[in-house]
Amino acid sequence: MPIITLNMYNWPMWFVYILLCSDGSFYTGSTNDVEKRLEAHLAGKGAKYTKSHKPERIIYQESFQTKSEALKREIEIKKLTKIDKLKLVKNWPEEIPMS
């Protein structure tokens, strides 16, 4: 059973993540269940992009209280240049291995 993180209102937390793909590209997405979403990406069912750009691992993640906040941040990150995304990732303290 997936682990759902709850916020202070007992609602599911939302997350924005960046995946490193096998061709060196990045995929940015959002979800309220990171583990389940990763499994979908790995199975080729997560997003059209990750069907043709095999994800290797999560290289960045942020958490939010609401879906709206997460979606706004996802859009912000997607608008960044690759150099700016690299700077963002570089400042993140950990890498999460793919399951």
N, C-alpha and C positions, 0 to 999 in steps of 0.2 A: 504494500500500500504506500502511495507517495506521501512524502512529508510536506505538509502545507504550513508555511510560516504565517502566523497571524499578526496583524498590527494591533495598535492600542484599542481599536474598536472591535476586535475579534473578527475582522474581515481579512481575507487572504492578502498577503503582501504581494506587490508586483515587482518584477525585476526587468532590467535592461541588461543585455549581455552582448559581448562581441565574441564571435567564433573566429579562430584562425583556420582557414581552409587549406587543403593540400597544395594548391597552386599559389599560396602566399597572399591570397585575397582575404578580406574580412567580410563577415556577415553580421549585421546588427539586428537584434530582435528583442521582443518583450514577451513576458509570460508571467503567470502566477504559480507555475510549477516548473522550475528549471530542469529538474531531473527528467520529467516526462517529456518536456520539449526537446531535450537533448536526444533522448531515445528516438523520438520522431525524426529528428534531423539525421541521425545515424542510419535509420531505416529507409531514408530517402523519401519520407513523408512529411517532413517539417516545413519545407518551403521550396518553391521552384528553384531558387538559387542554389540551395544546398544539395539538390539532386545532381547538379552538374559540377559542383565545386565541393568535393568531399570535406566535411568538417573534421579537423584534427583535435582541437581542444578549445575550451573557453579561456580567453586571455584577459577578459575584463567583465565586471559585473557591478551593477548598482541596484539598490533596493529602494522602493517607494511605498508610501502609504496607500496610494490609489492607482487605479489603472490609468486615469487621465494624466497623472504626473509622469508615469512611466512612458506613456505614448508620446508626450511632449518631449521628454528627454531622448527617446529613440529617434525622433525626427531631428532633434538638434545634432545628435551624433552622426546620423546618416548624412547630414549636410557638411560635416567636417571633411577636410582633405585627408588623404592617407597619412601625410606627415603629422597632422594634428591628432589623428587617431593613434598613431604610434606614440606620440607624447603622452596621451591619456593613458594608454596601456602601460607605458614605461613607469608611470607613477602609481600604478596599482600594485599593492604589496604581494599578490599571490597569483598563481595559476591554478586553475581547477582542472584536474585530469578528466578526460572523457571516460565514462563508464563502459 
